[in-house]
Amino acid sequence: MNKEFILFNLKEAKESIENIIQYIENQEDYCDDDGYYIVDMQHLYWHINTAWNARNSSPKDSEECTEENCEKWNEFPSDLIMNY
């Protein structure tokens, strides 16, 4: 498990969530019509998906973060079973 890379991405996701909440609470005009919400959520999911999909990456792979790995890690997890 690549704990450093996981922690980096989870901390980035946490910061993103805090920022989104703050903006929504404080900006009357914050909405998805202007694209900010969409971009913010894409950024959030990028870090969450990467934290999961790259959890077993090597430190070298996570540091280099090739375009191929970046695309693969950004995808919604196909091996995460969602129980509701």
Secondary structure, DSSP 8 states (H G I E B T S, - for coil): --HHHHHHHHHHHHHHHHHHHHHHHH-TT-SGGGSHHHHHHHHHHHHHHHHHHTTT--HHHHHH--HHHHHHHHS--SS-----
